[in-house]
């Protein structure tokens, strides 16, 4: 039986816009060290990534854009061209050697793909990836190169794979959706906070695909303040139905953890209970419908001290059949507490009274359930017609 693999090296920590930018690669190192200190990540499970080639990046991104990223990272891109490539915004500022740093993240996700499809493993985790807002010719929302889209196209071309993409980030997985919107060989599913309040403003339930890809794009926009007891049942029902309907060769999941109540950039109210359940739901679907093949990448998550390390650790725990319960390793807490601007949590799970009761709770649950039923209507219509 093949063992899950964890893709990591220090090269993946170079994707850093600035010291004050919310997308901080330190969260990756914090997770890595938490897993090591918890004793569930060992050196023989770690696979070093390779750097993606220009040709691989151009499976999705166009020539002009890749060249612009290279020039920008060297300080040579004319200022008049920056905005046309989505660069030097508050979200996606230019930083030195940004092409190289981005190519390492893409290469890490491709390394995960190769580990799975070359038979070395059934499951692979590449937390440096998940940059789901990147477009063919434009950076967006902290994302330069869209590693998930590149990995999907790579799987299609090299392994003739039929791919199910699952995105549980609080922000809509717009870049991946639009890249394969008319492609029947890729099914995309995104659950996210409604675009009424949150970037990128897309991901409506009516976005179902186009042309031959119609019916293979699924979106469930949930209301602000959505909690575990609405989020989890929606995921359980939707992922199982979509995977059963699509019958993928592989599942790639984007694991943004910014739906947590503590996240500073979103308005949802899920807790570690959801981040314990999400990997279980995805893994079960992979085992049942995709011959066990599951590639997981990272994504959003901006409470890097209290939320991201614990939540991302749950993915690896599920892949390796471990159960993370009780107190966090004291070695990890004592090592990082002096650097953290907040009190680090003591336990893997959140306390029961993390926040005050949410008003309109039943109304929120009812609206979310309506979105679920609308999103899955296509599948149910297909089943009725058979």
C-alpha positions in Angstrom: 0.0 0.0 0.0 1.4 3.4 -1.0 1.8 6.1 1.7 0.5 9.7 1.5 3.2 12.3 0.6 3.7 15.8 1.9 5.3 18.2 -0.6 7.6 20.6 1.2 10.9 22.6 0.9 12.0 26.0 2.0 11.7 27.2 -1.6 8.0 27.3 -1.1 8.3 30.0 1.5 9.6 32.6 -1.0 6.1 33.6 -2.2 5.8 36.7 0.0 4.4 40.1 -1.1 5.6 42.1 1.9 5.9 41.9 5.7 2.4 43.4 6.1 0.5 41.5 3.4 -2.1 39.1 4.7 -0.9 36.3 2.5 2.0 35.1 4.7 4.0 32.0 3.9 4.9 31.6 7.5 1.6 29.8 7.9 3.0 27.0 5.8 6.1 26.7 8.1 3.8 26.8 11.2 1.8 23.9 9.9 4.8 21.9 8.9 6.4 22.3 12.3 3.1 21.6 14.1 2.8 18.3 12.2 6.4 17.4 13.0 6.0 18.2 16.7 2.7 16.3 16.8 4.7 13.3 15.6 2.5 12.6 12.5 4.8 13.9 9.8 8.1 12.1 9.3 11.0 12.7 7.0 10.2 9.6 4.8 6.8 11.1 4.0 8.2 14.4 2.7 8.8 14.8 -1.0 10.8 17.9 -2.2 9.1 19.8 -5.0 10.5 20.7 -8.4 10.2 24.1 -10.0 7.6 24.3 -12.8 8.9 25.0 -16.3 7.7 27.9 -18.4 6.0 25.4 -20.8 4.0 23.9 -17.9 3.0 27.4 -16.6 1.9 28.2 -20.2 -0.6 25.3 -20.2 -2.9 27.8 -18.7 -1.2 31.3 -18.7 -0.4 33.1 -21.9 3.1 34.1 -23.1 2.7 37.9 -22.6 1.6 37.4 -19.0 4.4 35.0 -18.0 6.9 37.4 -19.6 5.3 40.3 -17.7 5.7 38.5 -14.4 9.4 37.8 -15.1 10.0 41.5 -15.9 8.0 42.7 -12.9 10.1 40.5 -10.6 13.2 42.1 -12.0 11.8 45.6 -11.7 11.7 46.0 -15.5 7.9 46.0 -16.3 6.8 49.4 -17.5 4.5 51.0 -15.0 1.9 51.7 -17.7 1.5 47.9 -18.2 1.1 46.9 -14.6 -2.6 47.3 -14.3 -3.4 45.4 -17.5 -1.7 42.3 -15.9 -3.4 42.8 -12.5 -0.1 43.8 -10.8 0.9 46.4 -8.2 -2.6 46.4 -6.7 -3.1 46.3 -2.9 -4.0 42.6 -3.3 -1.2 41.6 -5.7 1.8 43.9 -5.4 5.0 43.2 -7.3 7.9 41.6 -5.4 11.4 40.6 -6.3 11.8 37.3 -8.2 8.0 36.7 -8.2 8.2 34.4 -11.2 10.6 32.1 -9.5 8.6 32.0 -6.3 5.4 31.3 -8.1 7.0 28.7 -10.3 8.1 26.8 -7.2 4.5 26.7 -5.9 3.2 25.5 -9.3 6.0 22.9 -9.3 5.0 21.7 -5.9 1.4 21.0 -7.0 2.7 19.3 -10.1 5.0 17.2 -7.9 1.9 16.1 -6.0 0.2 15.2 -9.3 3.1 13.1 -10.4 3.4 11.3 -7.1 -0.2 10.2 -7.4 -0.3 9.3 -11.2 3.1 7.7 -11.3 1.9 5.2 -8.6 4.0 6.4 -5.7 1.0 7.4 -3.6 -2.8 7.7 -3.7 -2.9 10.9 -1.7 -0.6 14.0 -1.8 -0.7 17.3 0.1 0.9 20.5 -1.3 -0.1 23.3 1.0 1.9 25.9 -0.9 -0.7 25.7 -3.7 -4.3 26.7 -4.0 -3.9 30.1 -5.8 -7.4 29.9 -7.3 -7.9 33.5 -8.4 -5.2 33.6 -11.1 -6.4 34.1 -14.7 -4.8 33.3 -18.0 -3.4 36.8 -18.4 -4.0 38.5 -15.1 -3.1 38.2 -11.5 -5.9 38.6 -8.9 -6.6 38.3 -5.2 -3.1 37.4 -4.0 -2.7 34.8 -6.9 -0.1 35.1 -9.7 0.0 31.7 -11.3 -3.0 29.4 -10.8 -1.3 26.2 -9.8 -4.6 24.2 -9.6 -5.6 25.1 -13.1 -2.2 24.2 -14.4 -2.3 20.9 -12.5 -5.7 20.1 -13.9 -4.6 20.8 -17.5 -1.4 18.8 -16.9 -3.5 15.8 -15.6 -5.7 16.0 -18.6 -2.9 16.2 -21.2 -0.4 13.8 -19.6 -2.7 11.2 -17.9 -6.0 11.7 -19.8 -7.7 12.2 -16.5 -11.2 13.3 -15.7 -10.9 15.7 -12.9 -13.2 16.9 -10.1 -12.1 20.1 -8.4 -13.5 20.9 -5.0 -13.0 24.3 -3.5 -13.9 25.1 0.2 -12.2 28.5 0.5 -14.5 31.3 1.7 -13.8 33.0 -1.6 -15.2 31.7 -4.9 -12.7 29.6 -6.9 -13.2 31.9 -9.9 -9.9 31.4 -11.8 -10.3 27.6 -11.9 -14.0 27.7 -12.8 -13.5 30.1 -15.8 -10.5 28.2 -17.0 -12.6 25.0 -17.5 -16.1 26.5 -17.9 -16.7 24.9 -21.2 -14.7 21.7 -20.6 -16.7 18.5 -19.9 -13.5 16.7 -18.7 -13.3 19.0 -15.6 -16.0 19.4 -13.0 -15.7 22.3 -10.6 -17.4 22.7 -7.3 -17.1 25.8 -5.0 -18.8 26.5 -1.7 -18.0 30.1 -0.6 -19.4 33.1 1.1 -21.9 34.9 -1.2 -20.3 37.5 -3.5 -22.7 40.2 -2.2 -20.2 40.9 0.5 -16.9 39.4 -0.5 -14.3 39.3 -3.3 -14.4 38.2 -6.1 -18.2 38.7 -6.3 -18.8 35.7 -8.5 -19.9 32.1 -7.9 -23.6 32.5 -8.3 -25.6 29.3 -8.3 -26.6 30.0 -11.9 -23.0 29.7 -13.1 -23.3 26.1 -14.4 -20.9 25.9 -17.3 -21.1 26.6 -21.0 -21.2 24.7 -24.2 -20.0 21.1 -23.7 -19.2 22.0 -20.1 -22.7 22.9 -19.2 -23.8 21.2 -16.1 -20.3 20.6 -14.8 -19.8 23.8 -12.8 -21.4 23.8 -9.3 -21.6 26.8 -6.9 -23.1 27.1 -3.5 -22.8 30.7 -2.2 -23.7 30.7 1.5 -24.9 33.6 3.6 -22.6 35.6 5.8 -22.4 34.1 9.4 -22.9 30.6 8.2 -22.0 28.1 10.9 -20.9 24.5 11.1 -24.4 23.0 11.4 -25.2 24.5 8.0 -21.8 24.3 6.3 -21.1 20.6 7.1 -24.4 19.0 5.9 -24.2 21.0 2.7 -20.7 19.7 2.0 -21.6 16.1 2.8 -24.7 16.1 0.5 -23.2 18.1 -2.4 -19.8 16.4 -2.6 -21.2 12.9 -2.5 -23.9 13.7 -5.2 -21.4 15.5 -7.5 -18.8 12.8 -7.2 -21.3 10.1 -7.8 -22.7 12.0 -10.8 -19.3 12.9 -12.4 -17.3 9.7 -11.6 -13.8 11.4 -11.7 -10.4 9.7 -12.1 -9.0 12.1 -9.4 -10.1 14.7 -6.9 -8.1 17.9 -6.4 -9.3 19.9 -3.4 -8.5 23.5 -2.6 -8.4 23.9 1.2 -8.6 27.6 2.0 -9.5 27.8 5.7 -10.7 31.4 5.8 -14.3 30.5 6.5 -13.3 30.2 10.2 -15.0 32.6 12.6 -11.6 34.2 13.5 -10.5 34.9 9.9 -10.1 38.7 9.5 -11.0 38.9 5.8 -14.4 37.0 5.7 -17.7 36.9 7.4 -18.4 33.2 8.1 -18.6 31.5 11.4 -17.3 27.9 11.0 -15.0 26.4 13.6 -12.4 23.6 13.7 -15.4 21.2 13.6 -15.7 21.9 9.9 -12.0 21.7 9.3 -12.0 18.3 10.9 -14.9 17.2 8.7 -14.0 18.6 5.3 -11.0 16.3 4.7 -13.1 13.3 5.9 -15.8 14.1 3.3 -13.3 14.6 0.4 -11.3 11.6 1.3 -14.4 9.4 1.5 -15.5 10.7 -2.0 -12.0 10.0 -3.4 -12.0 6.4 -2.0 -15.6 5.8 -3.3 -15.5 7.4 -6.7 -11.9 8.2 -7.7 -9.9 5.0 -6.9 -8.6 6.8 -3.8 -6.8 9.5 -5.8 -6.8 12.7 -3.8 -4.5 15.7 -4.3 -5.0 18.5 -1.8 -3.6 22.1 -2.0 -3.8 25.0 0.4 -5.4 28.4 -0.3 -6.7 31.2 1.8 -6.5 31.5 5.6 -5.4 34.7 7.3 -5.5 33.9 11.0 -2.1 32.3 10.5 -1.5 31.6 14.2 -4.7 30.2 15.6 -6.5 28.7 12.7 -4.3 27.8 9.7 -1.8 25.4 11.3 -4.6 23.4 13.1 -6.9 23.3 10.1 -4.3 22.3 7.6 -3.0 19.7 9.9 -6.4 18.0 9.8 -5.9 17.3 6.1 -2.7 15.4 6.7 -4.2 13.6 9.7 -7.0 12.4 7.5 -4.7 11.3 4.7 -2.6 9.3 7.2 -5.4 7.9 9.3 -4.4 9.8 12.4 -6.7 11.4 14.9 -5.6 14.8 16.4 -7.4 15.3 19.7 -6.6 17.0 23.0 -3.9 19.6 23.6 -1.5 20.9 21.0 2.1 19.9 21.4 3.6 22.1 24.1 6.9 22.2 22.1 5.1 24.0 19.3 3.2 26.4 21.5 6.2 27.4 23.5 8.4 27.8 20.4 5.9 30.2 18.6 4.0 32.0 21.4 6.7 34.6 21.8 6.5 35.5 18.1 2.7 35.4 17.9 0.6 38.6 18.4 -2.3 36.6 19.8 -2.6 33.8 22.4 -2.1 30.5 20.7 -4.9 27.9 21.2 -4.3 25.1 23.7 -6.3 22.4 21.9 -6.8 21.0 18.4 -10.5 21.8 18.7 -12.1 25.2 19.4 -13.8 25.9 22.7 -17.6 25.4 22.6 -18.4 29.1 23.3 -16.1 30.5 20.7 -18.6 33.3 19.8 -22.0 34.6 20.9 -25.1 33.0 19.3 -25.7 34.2 15.7 -29.0 36.1 15.1 -31.1 34.9 12.1 -29.6 31.4 12.4 -32.6 29.5 11.0 -33.0 32.0 8.2 -29.4 31.6 7.2 -29.7 27.8 7.3 -32.9 27.9 5.2 -31.3 30.2 2.6 -28.2 27.9 2.4 -30.3 24.8 1.9 -32.2 26.5 -0.9 -28.8 27.2 -2.6 -27.9 23.6 -2.2 -31.1 22.4 -3.8 -30.7 24.8 -6.7 -27.0 23.8 -7.2 -27.8 20.1 -7.4 -31.0 20.5 -9.5 -29.1 19.6 -12.7 -28.0 16.2 -11.3 -31.5 15.4 -10.0 -33.1 16.3 -13.3 -30.6 14.0 -15.0 -31.5 11.2 -12.6 -35.2 11.6 -13.2 -34.8 11.5 -16.9 -32.8 8.1 -16.8 
